[in-house]
Amino acid sequence: MTMNPSAPPRTGQIRRPDWVPSPVRTIPETGLNMGILSDLAIKTLYFGGYLSGTQIADQMCLPFTNVVDIVMEGLKREKLVEVRGGSGLGSGAFEYAISMKGIEKAHEALARTQYAGPCPVTLNQYVSSMKEQSRARLAVHREHLDKALSGLIINEDMYGRVGPAVNSGKAIFMYGPPGNGKTTIAQAVGRMILGNPMWIPYAVDVDGQVIRVFDNVNHELIPEDENMRQRSTATGERRDQRWVRIRRPVIMVGGELTLETLDLVYDPINKYYEAPFQLKANGGMFLIDDFGRQQVRPRDLLNRWIVPLESRVDFLTLSTGRKIEIPFNVLIVFSTNMPPGDLVDEAFLRRIPHKIEVGDPTFDEFREIFKRVCDAKRVAYDEKALAWLLQEWYIKPERKLRSVHPRDLIEQIIDISRYANVPPALTKELLERAARAYFVDLDSY
């Protein structure tokens, strides 16, 4: 196993067709009441200044005809907005301005929540979409793993463990010494198995409270072609713009993970919620790296996952105390360098049927990793120099082989060569300097 300098391809197989958001033609089809839509429209206009009806509709991600035009007509009737003319044909070109009365209304709406982005979908719509886009029917075979892990040195036993674990769709516990590629394998598998893109909403509404789901840090947008943008249904109607198409997420967290970040995070200033990591990872992979090094006790963290792992349902709590039920369609991977016995007990391991040990490479595997890294870094490979390195820095001091060492040592050689203004090469002198700079005797003090 090794860290790969090049990213693996995204491949996979999914047996069911893509789910696509249905078009919105009327206000009832949004699932939201007129009060929520009116508040969002008045806030959009409050922050935007003078906007045409089409611009308001675009910012709300709703159609103007039969939806936003009715909302704006209601605001105009209540004298909350005024029409200031337009620069084109049709009512969508009319320009709106917020009135003094409308400013007071906007302040009232902002006191409830300052969210003024794309219109949210309902909780029921979100739950239904996640069930439709579930990974349950995903099938991965050896040829898919070959493509995804093509840049890694992995033995047959590892293939035989990873494949069934992935197809189970259940949690995976990866353990072993540091530097042997646990994280790299998990991310490569995540990119491969997650296959087809999926749709997520910008936000979800729960009884007037907004949960922001889309996150441009953890979610990668997939540009839509013109055909998908304009004709996403058989009737040629435009799909619901409140949803965005993304690559299935592979979200990784480490020592920063706490119990609080696994529940809805309420922003007391903006007065809306940020979705927790596992909700943002829905439909994809949630990788907990360096498990056991979090600020919270490992057993407390594991207890948080017992119900979701068994029932495939997660419960989140609003600031009002209300609990909401969310599908838990997440492939969760625990990756740790620590002995499993120090972290978990038998009862929890029973709930994770797939335990994968990622051990140290053999000498042959280490040699192949070194060759590949030299090729990737454009450093000439020298068999004799590697044999010297193994004898002097591994066999004599009884140092363990790690899959990450070739990459790190070659990078040390490149840094030293750049400083000395000489071409990088696998010479004994450069290998000696690289090894002295890289390895540390932990018992020297």
Secondary structure as UniProt FT lines:
FT   HELIX           28..30
FT   HELIX           34..48
FT   STRAND          51..52
FT   HELIX           53..60
FT   HELIX           64..68
FT   HELIX           69..77
FT   TURN            78..79
FT   STRAND          81..86
FT   HELIX           91..93
FT   STRAND          94..98
FT   HELIX           100..112
FT   STRAND          121..122
FT   HELIX           123..132
FT   HELIX           135..137
FT   HELIX           142..148
FT   TURN            149..151
FT   HELIX           156..168
FT   STRAND          172..175
FT   TURN            178..179
FT   HELIX           182..193
FT   STRAND          198..201
FT   STRAND          203..206
FT   TURN            207..208
FT   STRAND          209..212
FT   TURN            216..218
FT   HELIX           226..230
FT   TURN            234..235
FT   TURN            241..242
FT   STRAND          243..246
FT   STRAND          250..253
FT   TURN            255..256
FT   HELIX           260..262
FT   STRAND          265..267
FT   TURN            268..271
FT   STRAND          272..274
FT   HELIX           277..280
FT   TURN            281..283
FT   STRAND          285..288
FT   TURN            289..292
FT   HELIX           298..303
FT   TURN            304..305
FT   HELIX           306..311
FT   STRAND          313..317
FT   TURN            319..320
FT   STRAND          323..327
FT   STRAND          331..336
FT   HELIX           340..342
FT   HELIX           346..351
FT   STRAND          354..357
FT   HELIX           363..377
FT   HELIX           383..390
FT   HELIX           391..395
FT   TURN            396..398
FT   TURN            403..404
FT   HELIX           405..420
FT   HELIX           428..438
FT   TURN            442..443
//
